[in-house]
C-alpha cells in the first residue's frame, strides 16, 4: 500500500464554512481521494489543521507552525510515496504581515524538509484558494485584513516558480474553486469535489 500525506490547514481538515464543524470523510477532498485511490493501492494520510502556517508561530493557538511538525510526520508515516502540500492562507493573516514572497520562503523550508527525509518523494504543491473580499469584517474573520486578500492573490505565481525550482508537480486551487460566501475563506462541498478531481488528474498523470 502506497502512502500519500496531505499536509495543510483548515481547507485540508475540511472545516465547514461559517461553523466549527468538519465535513465528513465522504465530502472533504482528502476523503474523496481515498475513495478513488484505495483500490489502486493508495492510502491517504489526512493531516489538516485549522490555523496551520508554514513557519509562523501563532501566539493565540499552539502547534500551528507547520515546519515544527512536518519532519516528525514524515518519519512517523514513512515510507511516504507522495506529499500533497497546501498551506499559505493563514500566513496571510495581518498578525504576520508577510508578503507572498516571504510566504514562499516558508513553503521552500517545508519542501527542503521533505527532500531531506527522502529525496525521491513525489511532491504536489498546491497554491491555496484566494481569500474573499471582506473576509476581515467582524462577522467573518478579523484576523485578516485587506492586505491579506491581496497577498493571497499573489501566491499562485510565487508557488508556481517554487514548484519549478524544486521539481514539484503544481496545482493552483484558485483556478478550480473559490471560498464559500458563508465565510469568504473556506471550501464548500462543491469546492472539495472540484479540488479532489483536480488532484486526481495530477496523480493519474
Secondary structure as GFF3:
##gff-version 3
##sequence-region A 1 205
A	DSSP	beta_strand	2	8	.	.	.	ID=ss1
A	DSSP	alpha_helix	10	13	.	.	.	ID=ss2
A	DSSP	alpha_helix	29	37	.	.	.	ID=ss3
A	DSSP	three_ten_helix	38	40	.	.	.	ID=ss4
A	DSSP	beta_strand	42	48	.	.	.	ID=ss5
A	DSSP	alpha_helix	66	76	.	.	.	ID=ss6
A	DSSP	beta_strand	82	86	.	.	.	ID=ss7
A	DSSP	three_ten_helix	90	92	.	.	.	ID=ss8
A	DSSP	alpha_helix	100	117	.	.	.	ID=ss9
A	DSSP	beta_strand	122	127	.	.	.	ID=ss10
A	DSSP	alpha_helix	146	165	.	.	.	ID=ss11
A	DSSP	beta_strand	169	172	.	.	.	ID=ss12
A	DSSP	three_ten_helix	173	175	.	.	.	ID=ss13
A	DSSP	alpha_helix	189	204	.	.	.	ID=ss14
###
